[in-house]
């Protein structure tokens, strides 16, 4: 009985002060063994059981601390969602000048993007994103390695507020303001470089018909330029009604018709970051004095587009695991304001997996594009296709392969050229250019 009381006393003393007095406990147990009250094995058993009890209590305390900290955090902090991606790229550029002499350039490039989004109250949320890049190129988040290991710049990629009212159900409604991801659905990047984030306000609507297509309406109002001395700053409206329709279990159709309305472009000096290919003129004496060239046309236009996809297209031959998806896509745009060289189109296909989401997923995609001089403002097209210029045509091939759930390889090739020759000589150069990009992508 005496031994039992001593044993209980030891455990109570040690456990009740669970801040851990392991050294004192060893001394006490040693003395009890020396006096013959406990055997060495009994002392070791007490030591083991006591350590286990202390660890259990410490774990409970840690959980209590975490819960207490979490309970005291504001809801908007607890609701923060982080995501991002990293890309390492090798890029080869080759272009020919008027005398058909080629220039080669090899670059190692990286891209990092990080975004955070949180819900504030009920139907309101805000988002913030940063990325590599520079303020001198809104069509690229790449930075080129070199310059003797110099620091690379980080820029504000997007910042917005969003209101998605629950009372609008069953219509999915989102109102967005700030700098945000382009809400316009695009099957190609002929018109919009994927790095461009519009600035202004956007409205997105979606409605699912019973046993029918999902209807959507995407739109935004964008501020293109702002100058205190200019009364008519150029602006644009983009309106996109469309539908997404599962025609059959294995066939899906998505289509839309975009309407672009510009104001203040015609007669306005060339906008920042233009590619220098839209038609500009010096229309009056004041422009001649200053040497200012201004836009000859507005760019009000209509842009129909479609993509149709087939799941397991080779199932009839038992080859659905080889090619689980085939898709065809295309778009066309016509600028109402220009009298000539005013349209563009792109068409292509893709097959493999509809998207790369895991190991061994793959996809091959090809498109051809034809973009006339004044079909579209030359500040927006894909910057990798002939440096984002209009008055171009050519090919684009993309091969992707999944390395894991969140990582994939991307190999992309561009071959593009001017639509017009350098001179009237039919043998003169169209200044062809090639770009090859090899990417390793990681998402998190």
Residue pairs with C-beta under 8 A, 6 or more apart in sequence:
2 37
3 37
3 38
6 32
6 37
6 38
7 38
7 42
7 46
10 25
10 28
10 29
10 32
10 46
10 50
11 46
11 49
11 50
11 53
13 28
14 21
14 25
14 50
14 54
15 50
15 53
15 54
15 57
18 53
18 54
18 57
18 58
20 54
22 51
25 47
25 50
26 47
29 38
29 43
29 46
29 47
30 43
32 38
32 43
33 39
33 40
33 43
38 46
70 78
75 119
76 118
76 119
76 120
77 118
79 118
79 119
80 116
80 117
80 118
81 116
81 117
81 118
82 114
82 115
82 116
83 114
83 115
83 443
83 444
84 112
84 113
84 114
84 115
84 443
84 444
85 111
85 112
85 113
85 441
85 442
85 443
85 444
86 110
86 111
86 112
86 441
86 442
86 444
87 110
87 111
87 112
87 439
87 440
87 441
87 442
88 108
88 109
88 110
88 439
88 440
89 107
89 108
89 109
89 110
89 111
89 142
89 437
89 438
89 439
89 440
90 106
90 107
90 108
90 109
90 437
90 438
91 105
91 106
91 107
91 108
91 109
91 435
91 436
91 437
91 438
92 104
92 105
92 106
92 107
92 434
92 435
92 436
92 437
93 104
93 105
93 107
93 433
93 434
93 435
94 102
94 103
94 104
94 105
94 433
94 434
94 435
95 102
95 103
95 431
95 432
95 433
95 434
96 102
96 103
96 429
96 431
96 432
96 433
97 103
97 429
97 431
98 422
98 423
98 428
98 429
98 431
99 429
100 429
107 144
107 145
107 146
108 144
108 145
108 146
109 142
109 143
109 144
109 145
110 132
110 142
110 143
110 145
110 152
111 131
111 132
111 133
111 141
111 142
111 143
112 131
112 132
113 129
113 130
113 131
113 132
113 141
113 157
114 129
114 130
114 131
115 127
115 128
115 129
115 130
115 157
115 158
116 127
116 128
116 129
117 125
117 126
117 127
117 128
118 125
118 126
119 125
120 126
122 166
123 163
123 164
123 165
123 166
124 161
124 162
124 163
125 161
125 162
125 164
126 159
126 160
126 161
126 162
127 158
127 159
127 160
127 162
127 180
128 158
128 159
129 156
129 157
129 158
129 159
130 154
130 155
130 156
130 157
131 141
131 154
131 155
131 157
132 141
132 142
132 143
132 152
132 153
132 154
132 155
133 140
133 141
133 142
133 143
133 153
133 154
133 155
133 157
133 195
134 140
134 143
134 153
134 155
135 155
136 273
137 273
137 383
138 195
138 196
138 273
139 193
139 195
139 196
139 273
139 380
139 382
139 383
139 388
140 193
140 195
140 383
141 157
141 195
143 152
143 153
156 179
157 179
157 197
158 178
158 179
158 180
158 181
158 197
159 178
159 179
160 176
160 177
160 178
160 179
160 180
161 176
161 177
161 178
162 174
162 175
162 176
162 180
163 174
163 175
163 176
164 172
164 173
164 174
164 175
165 173
170 207
170 208
171 205
171 206
171 207
172 204
172 205
172 206
172 207
173 203
173 204
173 205
174 202
174 203
174 204
175 201
175 202
175 203
176 183
176 201
176 202
176 203
176 204
176 220
177 200
177 201
177 202
178 199
179 197
179 198
179 199
180 197
180 198
180 202
181 197
182 192
182 194
182 196
182 197
182 198
182 220
183 198
183 202
183 204
183 218
183 219
183 220
183 240
184 192
184 218
184 220
184 238
184 240
184 258
185 216
185 218
185 240
185 242
185 254
185 256
185 305
186 192
186 305
186 331
187 254
187 305
187 306
187 307
187 329
187 330
187 331
188 329
188 331
188 346
188 348
188 367
188 369
189 381
189 382
189 385
190 331
190 344
190 346
190 367
190 369
190 371
190 381
190 382
190 385
191 303
191 331
191 333
191 344
191 376
191 380
191 381
192 380
192 381
192 382
193 380
193 381
193 382
193 383
193 388
194 382
195 383
196 380
198 220
198 222
198 238
199 222
199 223
200 220
200 221
200 222
200 223
200 235
201 220
201 221
202 218
202 219
202 220
202 221
203 217
203 218
203 219
203 220
204 216
204 217
204 218
204 219
205 216
205 217
205 218
206 214
206 215
206 216
206 217
207 214
207 215
207 216
208 214
208 215
209 215
212 245
213 243
213 244
213 245
213 246
213 253
214 243
214 244
214 245
215 241
215 242
215 243
216 240
216 241
216 242
216 243
216 244
216 256
217 239
217 240
217 241
217 242
218 238
218 240
218 242
218 256
219 237
219 238
219 239
219 240
220 237
220 238
221 235
221 236
221 237
222 235
222 236
222 237
222 238
223 233
223 235
224 233
224 234
224 235
224 236
224 264
224 265
224 271
224 379
225 233
225 234
225 268
225 271
225 272
226 233
227 233
230 264
230 268
232 263
232 264
232 268
233 264
234 262
234 263
234 264
234 265
234 268
234 271
235 262
235 263
235 264
236 260
236 261
236 262
236 263
237 259
237 260
237 261
237 262
238 258
238 259
238 260
239 258
239 259
239 260
239 261
240 256
240 257
240 258
240 259
241 256
241 257
242 254
242 255
242 256
242 257
243 253
243 254
243 255
243 256
244 252
244 253
244 254
245 252
245 253
245 254
246 252
247 253
249 311
250 310
250 311
250 312
250 313
250 315
251 308
251 309
251 310
251 311
252 308
252 309
252 311
253 306
253 307
253 308
254 306
254 307
254 308
255 304
255 305
255 306
255 307
256 304
256 305
256 306
257 302
257 303
257 304
257 305
258 302
258 303
258 304
258 305
258 333
259 301
259 302
259 303
260 299
260 300
260 301
260 302
260 303
261 300
262 298
262 299
262 300
262 377
263 298
265 295
265 297
265 298
265 299
265 377
266 294
266 295
266 296
266 297
266 298
266 337
267 283
267 294
267 295
268 294
268 295
269 292
269 293
269 294
269 295
270 276
270 278
270 280
270 293
270 294
270 295
271 377
271 379
272 379
273 379
274 377
274 378
274 379
275 378
275 379
275 381
275 387
275 388
275 389
275 390
276 378
276 389
277 373
277 378
277 389
277 390
277 391
277 392
278 295
278 296
278 297
278 373
278 374
278 377
278 378
278 390
279 295
279 296
279 297
279 338
279 341
279 373
279 374
280 293
280 294
280 295
280 296
281 293
281 294
281 296
282 288
282 291
282 292
282 293
282 294
283 294
286 292
287 293
287 294
296 338
296 374
297 335
297 337
297 338
297 374
298 337
299 335
299 337
299 338
299 374
299 376
299 377
300 335
300 336
300 337
301 333
301 334
301 335
301 336
301 375
301 376
302 333
302 334
302 336
303 331
303 332
303 333
303 334
304 331
304 332
305 329
305 330
305 331
305 332
306 329
306 330
306 331
307 327
307 328
307 329
308 327
308 328
308 329
309 325
309 326
309 327
309 354
310 325
310 326
310 327
311 324
311 325
311 354
312 320
312 324
312 325
313 320
313 323
313 325
313 326
314 320
314 322
314 323
323 351
323 352
324 352
324 353
324 354
325 350
325 351
325 352
325 353
325 354
325 363
326 349
326 350
326 351
327 349
327 350
327 351
327 354
328 347
328 348
328 349
329 347
329 348
329 349
329 350
329 367
330 345
330 346
330 347
330 348
331 345
331 346
332 343
332 344
332 345
333 343
333 344
333 345
333 375
333 376
334 342
334 343
334 375
335 342
335 343
335 374
335 375
335 376
336 342
338 374
338 375
340 374
341 372
341 373
341 374
341 375
341 391
342 372
342 374
342 375
343 372
343 375
344 369
344 370
344 371
344 372
344 375
344 376
344 390
345 369
345 370
346 367
346 368
346 369
346 370
346 371
347 367
347 368
348 365
348 366
348 367
348 368
348 396
349 365
349 366
349 367
350 363
350 364
350 365
350 366
351 363
351 364
352 361
352 362
352 363
352 364
352 400
353 361
353 362
353 363
353 402
354 363
355 361
355 363
356 362
356 363
356 400
356 401
356 402
356 408
357 402
357 405
358 402
358 404
358 405
359 402
359 403
359 404
359 405
360 401
360 402
361 400
361 401
361 402
361 408
362 399
362 400
362 401
362 402
363 398
363 399
363 400
364 397
364 398
364 399
365 397
365 398
365 399
365 400
366 395
366 396
366 397
366 398
367 395
367 396
368 393
368 394
368 395
368 396
369 385
369 392
369 393
369 394
369 396
370 393
370 419
371 381
371 390
371 391
371 392
371 393
372 390
372 391
372 419
373 390
373 391
373 419
374 390
375 390
376 390
378 388
378 389
378 390
379 388
380 388
381 388
381 389
381 390
382 388
384 412
384 414
384 435
384 437
385 392
385 394
385 396
385 414
385 416
385 435
386 392
386 394
386 414
386 416
386 417
386 418
386 433
387 433
391 418
391 419
391 420
392 416
392 417
392 418
392 419
393 416
393 417
393 419
394 414
394 415
394 416
394 417
394 432
395 413
395 414
395 415
395 416
396 412
396 413
396 414
397 412
397 413
398 410
398 411
398 412
398 413
399 410
399 411
399 412
400 408
400 409
400 410
400 411
401 408
401 409
402 408
403 409
406 442
406 443
406 444
407 440
407 441
407 442
407 443
408 441
409 438
409 439
409 440
409 441
410 437
410 438
410 439
410 440
410 441
411 436
411 437
411 438
411 439
412 435
412 436
412 437
412 439
413 434
413 435
413 436
413 437
414 433
414 434
414 435
414 436
415 432
415 433
415 434
416 432
416 433
417 430
417 431
417 432
417 433
418 430
418 431
419 430
420 430
421 428
421 429
421 430
422 428
422 429
422 430
422 431
